[in-house]
Amino acid sequence: MMDSTRRFGKYRIEREVLDEERLEELTQRKTYSEIHPPLTKQLKESLRCTLPMLKKSLMSTFPVLYWLPKYSVWDYGMPDIVSGISVGIMHLPQGMAYALLASLPPVFGLYTSLYPPLIYFFFGTSRHISIGTFTVLSIMVGSVTERLAPDGDFLQSNGTNMTGDVDIAARDTYRVQVAAATTVLGGLIQVLLGVVKFGFVGTYLSEPLVRAYTTAASVHAVGAQLKYIFGVSPKRFSGPLSLIYTMWDVFILLPKTHLPTLVVSAVTIALLIVAKELNVFLRRKLPVPVPVELITIVVATLVSSYGHLNHNYSVSVVGEIPSGLSSPSVPDVSLFGKVIGDAFALAIVGYAISISLGKTFALKHGYKVDSNQELVALGLSNAVGGFFQCFSVCPSMSRSLIQESTGGKTQMAGVASAVIVLVTVLKLGTLFQELPKAVLASIVFVNLKGMFKQYADIVTLWRSSKIDLVVWLVTWISTLLLNLDLGLAASITFALFTVIFRTQLPTYSVLGNIPGTELYVDMETHKEAREIPGVTIFHSSATVYFANAELYLEALKEKGHTEGTITEEEECPQRENGTVFVIPTSSQSLEAQPRWEYLKGGDPDCASLGWLSELQDGDTTTLGSSCDDSLSRDLERVSIGSLGKWTWEIHSIILDLSTANFIDIVAMKTLKNLFMDFSEIDVDIYIAGCQTSVVEQLKLGGFFSEVITKRHLFASVHDAVLYCMNHRGATLSPRYEPSMVSMFIETTGLEI
């Protein structure tokens, strides 16, 4: 049997203590000119590498050139075809259903499932995601089309007055123009962001934010489908609280529900739920999932056609689906100004979903997804698709899972799925003209089940991270109340504020040594951590910069050595708006009487360390007759107690800046003040763990001088500790024993 005891290796290293100056000597750090060669040398080097660079640039721009020449028909051909057919079958019902979400005729959902996957084939870097219609983006497009092309703008006239009937053909034509303009502009924004290497923008959309946003969008999707499910015609609302107004209007119209439409919806929803649950139950036994949505629309079309549901029961159907492909057209540029905000929101949300799905499959299958190239690929898919009357696209989780689970290896599966859609558009589209819209709405409704499961995130985040939970809730509430575009802006703004908040209020700690090691941990949270005699090691969990520099100072005062405190404003009188301190200074013998020392100017807790260097001799005065005269005669100078309500019993402070990845001018001035202030009370300041970039910033910022040199910077905390122990010794300044403190209280009548 294997020994269950954990065994650890050991290592022993013997080297000299390294400060920054000595470290640079050993490592031979390059100069700025060596790191950044002259322009002429750069030009020569670039000319020499022109051909390889062009080849690399071409392959990065067209990733298909990298893998297509290596494509093996025998290894990848059949899996990609099977996967493509499975995904293509899913594209058909989803394309038509999500076109309703976008408030467009269903055929445009088929166009959206055809062109963008072909564009992504050439430019995309993910092998498994399925580009096409997606619930959230369809809802966002629908909010734009209905806002700019409401039914009220297309009422028909009989020559003298309005008839109340809507000119559906004119309305749909204009809505298609609005959707195409929004899609093209959103695609151009994505391409521009990708070209300028702005792919990291997706990192600002954290997972809790994206999941909360899609959860709230699913509520909007339900609200948009209720009119088809119940067969009612609520008013169209836009702007903040539009969802609330829409839901209320639907509730008011419930007594006018069209019963045949409701029956069709209820039967379809029930059958879809049962079929999907069977699919999940039998998924291990089935080579591919049963296409329940496709079967549903085929059966519903047959029933509607032979039962004449539209003619006999006034059930709303899809209507005319033109066969063939529409010719490309330039979008209406005049609409760009009206939809730029919505286009930007679509660009960001679509990219966030795309890169998260792409990285998930890339990690699983061991390849890399280029975030900037993904922006370009998705942007071109949208921009080119917009010229063919497509609306905004991104990967779908359900289709991508099918494409991956059915054996898809490359984006050839996307081409195969596009072929299925193409055949449908050319030859089979007219067969679905009698399909009830309630069936498509029911498909959308049932497919939202996965998004509604995301409400379980609340419980998970409550246990793991309260801040992420707040981000989730704020995103969900703002998206519901402010609509999808303003909700996204408010959510991102709030998420950025949480980042600022966390850097402004980091965790501060005093580190202690783990005996027998060079490791240093927080003394408050580790029992075995031991204080280094005479040395305080101060650590911040975040970078020190302008927003938290003052808090850094206050935390250093709070976390500093606090023994020997005898200071309460109530214990002794005040004079001239000043505060009295009792400071048992370390230079005194235990038998000597303590000093009364008086500082003008109020509460020292409100004072910054920086004021100390500006004090003059007149800033200290005697207490007078308010306390024992023998005490007041010893008052001669400002003591180290003026730095706070405590006495420093240390000779060195080490500032651990290993967490700092940058430093600004405010932080540099703060550190300079620390060096100056503590030098006046004979306490040395050292900095440990600085990254190379931080050292360079300190150098460029003029931080170093004759007083503060690179010898005050050390490669690690342990190096700094060893130097302090060797330079100032390990003996701690004399402390007051408990008995002496008791005797001191008896002679003064004060309390500690």
Secondary structure, 3 states (H helix, E strand, C coil): CCCCCCCCCCCCCCCCCCEHHHHHHHHCCCCHHHHCCCHHHHHHHHHHCHHHHHHHHHHHHCCHHHHHHHCCHHHHHHHHHHHHHHHHHHHHHHHHHHHHHCCCCCHHHHHHCCHHHHHHHHHCCCCCCCEECCHHHHHHHHHHHHHHCCHHHHEEECCCCEEEEECHHHHHHHHHHHHHHHHHHHHHHHHHHHHCCCHHHHHHCCHHHHHHHHHHHHHHHHHHHHHHHHCCCCCCCCCCCHHHHHHHHHHHHHHHCCHHHHHHHHHHHHHHHHHHHHHHHCCCCCCCCCCHHHHHHHHHHHHHHHHCHHHHHCCCECCCCCCCCCCCCCCCHHHHHHHHHHHHHHHHHHHHHHHHHHHHHHHHHCCCCCHHHHHHHHHHHHHHHHHCCCCCCEECHHHHHHHHHCCCCCCHHHHHHHHHHHHHHHHHHHHHCCCEHHHHHHHHHHHCHHHHHHHHHHHHHHHHCHHHHHHHHHHHHHHHHHHHHHHHHHHHHHHHHHHHHHHHCCCEEEEEECCCCCCEEECCCCCCCECCCCEEEEEECCCCCCCCHHHHHHHHHHHCCCCCCCCCCCCCCCCCCCEEEEECCCCCCCCCCCEEEEECCCCHHHCCHHHHHHCCHHHEECCHHHCCHHHHCCCCCCCHHHHCCCCCCCCEEEEECCCCCCCCHHHHHHHHHHHHHHHCCCCEEEEECCCHHHHHHHHHCCCCCCCCCHHHEECCHHHHHHHHHHHHCCCCCCCCCHHHHHHHHHHHCCCC
